[in-house]
Amino acid sequence: MIKKALVTGVTGQDGAYLAEFLLEKGYEVHGIKRRTSLFNTDRIDHLYEGPEVKTRRFVLHHGDLTDSSSLIRIIQQVQPDEIY
């Protein structure tokens, strides 16, 4: 069974490196990015696969750590094994 990881701040340096590392380890990675980070995706552009890819293992979610309702929604939807 493939493990799922939820990475907050995935567009930042550490989050992008962690996402890449987890993908290399075979994880399905879900990343949270703020809507204000729309133009700051250079670090993860090489990881992103569009929704048309059926076997994609890297998925972006819009959310904010200060908005508990969006975090709960994402966690319930993804049901991650690990949260970073």
Summary of the structure (lengths in Angstrom):
residues: 84
radius of gyration: 11.9
end to end distance: 19.7
largest distance: 34.1
contacts: 221
relative contact order: 0.27
helix: 31%
strand: 21%
